[in-house]
């Protein structure tokens, strides 16, 4: 196993990151599997840092895709900070909700870093989390389907944001669970429609993943990985993620997420087979 990530490795990992960051299939799980197949040491601190940094490319894609919404929300937040009478604006409140909803994952991420980068980084954990997370996703669709009218984006509440934001901790502690899978599923269980659930997941991802990338930047540059490889991986993840975001929003407007759940189970079982046979090291 090597901790050195070359430019071609970076291209491959950038594609995997861009494809899987926002689809409910677990980018962390797919990256760890890909790194294992490429002979890269998944436990090396610089490798963990590399994967966190290229996530920033995917986040940049979300920011560009939703730039009009983000400018509107941030502008409302700024006006509310400056003028008390502007604080009734829903966008002002939503900006604070995103900030509040990010606090739990920040606290857990810092407090549990040794565990997250240690025992919980095992590919056995990834395999189990892929399968268990699939069950949660299937349950979310089942519960949501039994409700009457699902709530739209304009009906999202502070409680929704806090509960959905806190669900990101599942993906942080159990790589393979999927941050988007956890957040979209939780939002569906709370009664949001799929598009509202997916958009809320996107907005909550921006501070969480950007913060993780900045926090891990030092580790990413400490190993043998070149700045060029880091830049290439981040750039590729941006391009692929932008296309993935556009596709996912169209997909969830007409389809359930059960297909992703089935796919995750198959990947989880395949991973268990590769680990049990010794083809991959945990």
DRENDO-719710 format. One line per field, with one value per residue (C-alpha): x, y, z; residue in three letters. Coordinates in Angstrom, 1 decimal, padded with zeros to 4 digits. Each point is the difference from the previous one (the first is absolute). Example, Ala and Ser with C-alpha at 12.3 -4.5 7.8 and 13.67 -1.06 7.14 Angstrom:
X = (012.3 001.4)
Y = (-004.5 003.4)
Z = (007.8 -000.7)
rest = (ALA SER)
This chain:
X = (000.0 001.2 -000.9 001.1 -002.9 001.1 -001.8 -001.8 -001.1 -001.3 -002.0 -001.6 -000.7 -001.4 -002.5 -001.0 -000.4 -002.0 -002.3 -000.7 000.2 -003.6 -001.6 -001.1 002.5 002.9 002.9 002.2 -000.8 000.7 003.2 001.3 -000.8 001.6 003.1 000.3 -000.3 002.7 002.3 -000.2 000.2 -003.5 001.2 002.8 -000.6 000.9 -002.3 -002.9 000.9 000.1 -003.6 -001.3 001.6 -001.3 -003.4 000.3 -000.1 -003.4 -001.2 001.2 -002.3 -003.0 000.9 000.1 -003.1 -002.0 001.8 -003.2 -001.6 003.2 000.3 -003.6 000.3 003.4 -001.3 -003.1 002.3 002.2 -003.0 -001.4 003.3 000.0 -003.7 -002.2 -003.2 001.4 000.2 -003.5 001.3 -000.2 003.4 001.6 -001.4 001.0 003.6 000.1 -001.6 002.8 002.6 -001.8 -000.4 003.7 001.1 -000.7 002.2 002.8 000.0 -000.1 002.6 002.5 -000.7 000.0 002.8 002.3 -002.8 -001.3 003.5 000.8 -002.3 -003.0 002.0 000.0 -001.4 -002.1 -001.7 -000.6 -001.5 -002.4 -000.9 -000.8 -002.5 -001.5 -000.3 -001.9 -002.6 -000.4 -000.5 -002.6 -001.8 000.0 -001.7 -002.5 -000.9 -000.2 -002.2 -002.6 -000.3 -002.5 001.4 003.7 001.4 001.8 003.1 -001.9 -001.3 003.4 000.3 002.8 -000.7 000.3 003.4 001.3 -001.1 001.2 003.3 000.6 -000.5 003.2 001.8 -001.0 002.0 002.9 000.2 -000.9 001.7 -002.2 -003.3 000.1 -000.5 -002.5 -001.8 -000.3 -001.2 -002.5 -001.4 -000.4 -001.7 -002.4 -000.8 -000.8 -002.5 001.8 -000.4 003.0 001.1 -000.2 001.9 002.7 000.4 000.2 002.6 002.0 -000.2 001.1 002.9 001.7 001.3 000.5 002.1 001.8 001.1 001.2 002.1 001.6 000.6 001.7 002.0 003.2 -000.1 -000.6 003.2 002.2 000.4 001.4 -003.0 000.9 -001.8 -000.8 -001.7 -002.0 -001.1 -000.9 -002.0 -001.9 -000.6 -001.3 -002.3 -001.4 -000.9 -001.5 -001.9 -001.6 -001.5 -001.0 -001.9 -002.0 -000.8 -001.0 -002.5 -001.7 000.0 -001.5 -002.8 -001.4 001.6 000.5 003.5 -000.6 002.1 003.0 -000.8 000.2 003.2 001.6 -000.9 001.6 003.2 000.0 -000.3 002.7 002.3 -000.6 001.0 003.2 001.0 -000.8 001.9 003.0 -000.2 -000.2 001.5 -002.3)
Y = (000.0 003.5 003.5 001.6 001.2 000.6 002.2 -002.9 -001.3 003.6 000.0 -003.3 001.0 003.4 -001.8 -002.3 002.9 002.1 -002.8 -001.2 003.1 001.0 -003.3 -002.0 -002.7 001.1 001.9 -001.0 -003.7 000.2 001.9 -002.4 -003.0 001.8 000.9 -003.7 -001.2 002.6 -001.3 003.3 -000.2 001.1 000.5 002.4 003.5 001.7 -002.3 000.8 003.7 -000.3 -001.4 002.7 002.7 -001.2 000.1 003.8 -000.3 -001.7 002.6 002.8 -001.7 000.3 003.7 000.7 -001.9 001.7 003.4 002.0 -001.6 000.4 003.7 000.6 -001.8 001.5 003.5 -000.5 -001.1 003.0 002.4 -001.7 000.3 003.7 000.9 -001.6 000.6 -002.3 -003.0 -001.3 -000.9 -003.8 000.0 001.7 -002.6 -002.8 001.2 -000.3 -003.4 -001.3 001.4 -001.5 -003.3 -000.2 000.3 -003.6 -001.6 002.5 -000.9 -003.8 000.3 001.7 -002.1 -003.4 000.6 -002.7 -002.6 001.2 -000.2 -003.2 -003.0 001.4 000.5 -003.8 -001.3 -002.5 003.1 001.4 -003.3 -000.2 003.6 -000.3 -002.8 001.5 003.5 -001.7 -001.2 003.5 001.4 -002.7 000.7 003.7 -000.5 -002.4 002.5 002.9 -001.9 -000.6 003.7 002.3 003.1 000.4 003.4 002.2 002.1 003.0 -002.0 -001.1 000.9 000.5 -003.5 -001.5 001.7 -001.0 -003.7 -000.3 001.8 -002.3 -003.1 000.9 -001.4 -003.5 000.3 001.6 -002.9 -002.8 000.5 -001.7 001.2 003.0 003.6 000.7 -003.3 000.8 003.6 -000.8 -003.0 002.0 002.8 -002.5 -001.5 003.5 000.4 002.1 -000.8 -001.4 003.2 002.0 -002.7 -000.1 003.8 000.2 -002.7 002.1 003.2 -001.8 -001.6 003.3 001.1 -003.6 -001.2 003.3 000.1 -003.6 000.7 003.0 -001.9 -002.8 002.1 -000.2 -003.8 -000.2 001.9 -001.7 -003.3 -000.8 001.3 002.9 003.3 -000.8 -003.3 001.8 002.7 -002.5 -002.1 003.0 001.3 -003.3 -000.4 003.5 -000.8 -003.4 001.1 002.9 -002.5 -002.3 002.8 000.9 -003.6 -000.9 002.9 -001.1 -003.6 000.4 002.1 -003.1 -003.0 -001.5 -000.6 -003.7 -000.8 001.5 -002.1 -003.2 001.1 000.7 -003.5 -001.6 002.1 -000.8 -003.8 000.2 001.9 -002.7 -002.6 001.8 000.4 -003.5 -001.4 002.2 001.8 003.3 000.8 001.5)
Z = (000.0 -000.9 001.3 -003.3 -002.2 -003.6 -002.5 -001.6 003.4 000.7 -003.2 000.9 003.6 -001.2 -002.3 002.9 002.4 -002.5 -000.9 003.5 002.3 -000.4 -001.2 003.1 -000.6 002.3 -001.5 002.9 -000.5 -003.7 000.4 002.6 -002.3 -003.0 002.0 001.1 -003.6 -001.0 002.7 002.0 003.8 001.1 003.6 -000.9 001.4 -003.2 -002.0 002.4 -000.4 -003.8 -000.1 002.2 -002.1 -003.3 001.6 -000.2 -003.8 000.3 002.4 -002.4 -002.6 002.4 000.7 -003.7 -000.8 002.8 -000.2 -000.5 003.1 002.0 -000.9 001.0 003.3 001.0 -001.0 002.2 002.8 -000.4 000.0 003.1 001.8 -000.8 000.4 002.6 -002.0 -002.7 002.3 -000.9 -003.4 -000.5 -001.8 003.0 002.3 -002.4 000.0 003.8 -000.2 -002.2 002.4 003.1 -001.8 -000.8 003.6 001.1 -002.8 000.8 003.6 -000.6 -002.8 002.2 003.1 -001.8 -002.6 001.4 -000.2 -003.4 -001.5 002.0 000.6 -001.8 -003.2 -000.6 -003.3 002.1 001.6 -003.5 -001.2 003.0 -000.3 -003.7 000.8 003.2 -001.6 -002.9 002.5 001.4 -003.5 -000.9 003.3 -000.7 -003.3 001.5 002.8 -002.3 -002.4 002.7 000.8 -001.7 -001.5 000.4 001.0 -002.5 000.5 001.1 002.9 001.4 003.7 002.5 001.4 -003.4 -000.6 003.4 -000.2 -003.6 000.7 003.0 -002.1 -001.8 003.1 -001.1 -003.2 001.9 002.5 -002.4 -003.4 -002.5 001.6 -002.4 001.1 -002.8 000.7 003.7 -000.6 -002.8 001.8 003.3 -001.9 -001.7 003.4 001.3 -002.8 -002.6 -003.7 -001.9 -001.7 003.3 001.8 -002.7 -000.1 003.8 -000.1 -002.6 002.1 003.2 -001.8 -000.8 003.4 001.2 -002.9 -000.6 003.7 -000.2 -003.1 001.6 003.2 -001.8 -002.5 002.2 000.1 -003.8 -000.7 002.5 -001.9 -003.5 -001.9 -002.2 -000.2 -003.6 000.9 002.7 -002.5 -002.7 002.4 001.2 -003.5 -001.3 003.0 -000.7 -003.6 000.7 003.1 -001.9 -002.4 002.8 001.9 -003.1 -000.7 003.6 000.3 -003.2 001.0 003.5 -001.4 -001.7 001.7 003.5 001.4 000.4 -003.1 001.9 003.0 -002.1 -001.6 003.4 001.2 -003.0 000.5 003.7 -000.7 -002.7 002.4 002.7 -002.5 -001.0 003.6 001.0 -002.9 000.7 -003.3 002.0 003.4 002.6)
rest = (UNK UNK UNK UNK UNK UNK UNK UNK UNK UNK UNK UNK UNK UNK UNK UNK UNK UNK UNK UNK UNK UNK UNK UNK UNK UNK UNK UNK UNK UNK UNK UNK UNK UNK UNK UNK UNK UNK UNK UNK UNK UNK UNK UNK UNK UNK UNK UNK UNK UNK UNK UNK UNK UNK UNK UNK UNK UNK UNK UNK UNK UNK UNK UNK UNK UNK UNK UNK UNK UNK UNK UNK UNK UNK UNK UNK UNK UNK UNK UNK UNK UNK UNK UNK UNK UNK UNK UNK UNK UNK UNK UNK UNK UNK UNK UNK UNK UNK UNK UNK UNK UNK UNK UNK UNK UNK UNK UNK UNK UNK UNK UNK UNK UNK UNK UNK UNK UNK UNK UNK UNK UNK UNK UNK UNK UNK UNK UNK UNK UNK UNK UNK UNK UNK UNK UNK UNK UNK UNK UNK UNK UNK UNK UNK UNK UNK UNK UNK UNK UNK UNK UNK UNK UNK UNK UNK UNK UNK UNK UNK UNK UNK UNK UNK UNK UNK UNK UNK UNK UNK UNK UNK UNK UNK UNK UNK UNK UNK UNK UNK UNK UNK UNK UNK UNK UNK UNK UNK UNK UNK UNK UNK UNK UNK UNK UNK UNK UNK UNK UNK UNK UNK UNK UNK UNK UNK UNK UNK UNK UNK UNK UNK UNK UNK UNK UNK UNK UNK UNK UNK UNK UNK UNK UNK UNK UNK UNK UNK UNK UNK UNK UNK UNK UNK UNK UNK UNK UNK UNK UNK UNK UNK UNK UNK UNK UNK UNK UNK UNK UNK UNK UNK UNK UNK UNK UNK UNK UNK UNK UNK UNK UNK UNK UNK UNK UNK UNK UNK UNK UNK UNK UNK UNK UNK UNK UNK UNK UNK UNK UNK UNK UNK)
